Amino acid sequence: MVRTYKVVSCFKMPKRSKVVPAPSGEGVFTIDMSSTSTLDIAAVSEQRAPEPAEMQARQSLLWHLLIDLPILLLVAAVCILLEVGALPSRRSGFRCNDPDLSFPHTGDTISISLIAVITVIVPYLILWGIETILHRDDEYTIKKNKLLASARTAAFIYRDYIYGAVVNLMVLEVVKCVVGSPRPTFFDLCEPDKARTCNGSEYVSSYTCTSARYSRYLQIDSIRSFPSGHTSLSVYCGLFLAWYLQRRAFSWHNRTVLLVPLVQILCIIYAVVCPLTRITDHRHHWWDVLAGAIVGMFSVVYTVLVLCKNFSQPAVVSTSDISSSDGNNHQSVRRLLSSQPRVVVP
């Protein structure tokens, strides 16, 4: 006799589901991408409408007008008052016949107006140009004017850049007024009355400027040598742009190899040459330039790493540059967004 045995499996596998397009009028369905098991698909219930973008923009503008603008105006007013001597500041003394203070005043190779133009205007133009080149539309973004979209992205970076520059300038003005160090051209600009009667290397702590050849501003400025403002602003601007280009514009794959390094070199040259002219023009001592460079470098590090998040904040990073660690999920989402709604029929 032959016995027949029936083999019963221990696990009963579920039947495969068939995916078909949803008929018109059906709801939209979502998929939980965090699960690696069988995908659970359910109809999305009515969702609460998000806050309108116009209301958010209005609230942001209100905060800027009521908080940021008054603070910026106050800081600018304090800097201007300190610069023109309207607020009291310390005046250091001098030693008679000091050769380090006896250089003639010959002017500035790089004027303060040129520094202001380069510091304020040039960075935004570079930011706007780079963001325009890097800008591209994808399935996550609504197609808008390319120049306007890139200008808005550049404005976010430029806002942090200006904030860091204001902090840098405020630190410089306060230190200048607290130290009150004479410039190398002090005797020529100020012509102190006590310098005519003092002898040897006698130290003079109280004096009055009697120069009739130079304006009152230059006489006040003759005791504001430490630290160098030209140096600090040029180092801040040059290093910020070089750092930005390295993070956002440097690519060996599909862009020019030499253009970005050339612009970076020009930024570094500006950050080096401007401080050197302050020494060759005898407008600052070497320690003034060194201190200004240190303040500028600290300002760059603070602005880039703290304010700009090393140029990786969401406002700067394109949605096409999302990390590839979640590449499979993002590819699935792209396929779902670009395809028709689907339902599961068992």
ABEGO torsion letter per residue (X at the ends): XBBBBBBBBABBBBBBBBBBBBBBGBBBBBBBAABABBBBBBBBBBBBBBBBAAAAAAAAAAAAAAAAAAAAAAAAAAAAAAAAGABBBBBBBBBBGBAAAABBBAEBABBAAAAAAAAAAAAAAAAAAAAAAABBBBAABBBBBAAAAAAAAAAAAAAAAAAAAAAAAAAAAAAAAAAGBBBAAAAAAAGBAAAAABBEABBBABBBBABAABBAAAAAAAABAOBBAAAAAAAAAAAAAAAAAAAAABBAAABBAAAAAAAAAAAAAAAAAAAAAAAAAGABBAAAAAAAAAAAAAAAAAAAAAAAGGGABAAABBAAABBAAAAAAAAAAAAAAABBBBBBBX
